[in-house]
Amino acid sequence: MLRRRATPVAEITADVRALVADMIDTMYDEVGIGLAAPQIGVPLRVVVIADDETREARALVNPVITDAGGTATAEEGCLSIPGVFAQVARAAWARVAALDLDGAPATVEAHGLLARVLQHELDHLDGVLFIDRLDPVARDRVKRRIKKEGLVENSRPHAFAL
């Protein structure tokens, strides 16, 4: 599921709202700050994000990055690859267009951590994992470690996983 491109949401229904509620609960239970529907086995273009200051959750349906710029490198982890962290270069800021849960157009302009969260979660909608963003040597090192040691949850303290 994590390697497949998610399907756009055709209509915001009670099922989509229930999915979002479940995703928010899951994100907070796992101490994450973002979650994409494919991470819980649902192949739809839906993400939830938590504001890095208020921790208030927000759902984005059919999100698309419309603009981005700059470069920032920081450590990332992922709820789908527990215990694995690596330095990832991404855009320093991003603008995302989506629908909210009422079906109204929504725009999110983000810098810093929130920009990173948005890019990470939208990657999940396209079947891309953060390790795919690493240079080939670092990616091979991570893959060898996973193959040898498996995925170990809570392998070291961290500030967040996406």
Stockholm file with secondary structure:
# STOCKHOLM 1.0

chainA/1-162         MLRRRATPVAEITADVRALVADMIDTMYDEVGIGLAAPQIGVPLRVVVIADDETREARALVNPVITDAGGTATAEEGCLSIPGVFAQVARAAWARVAALDLDGAPATVEAHGLLARVLQHELDHLDGVLFIDRLDPVARDRVKRRIKKEGLVENSRPHAFAL
#=GR chainA/1-162 SS CTTSCCBCCSSCCHHHHHHHHHHHHHHHHTTBSEEEGGGGTCCBSEEEEECTTTCCEEEEEEEEEEEEECCEEEEEEETTEEEEEEEEEECSEEEEEEECTTSCEEEEEEEHHHHHHHHHHHHHHTTCCGGGGSCHHHHHHHHHHHHHHCCCTTSSCCSCBC
#=GC SS_cons         CTTSCCBCCSSCCHHHHHHHHHHHHHHHHTTBSEEEGGGGTCCBSEEEEECTTTCCEEEEEEEEEEEEECCEEEEEEETTEEEEEEEEEECSEEEEEEECTTSCEEEEEEEHHHHHHHHHHHHHHTTCCGGGGSCHHHHHHHHHHHHHHCCCTTSSCCSCBC
//
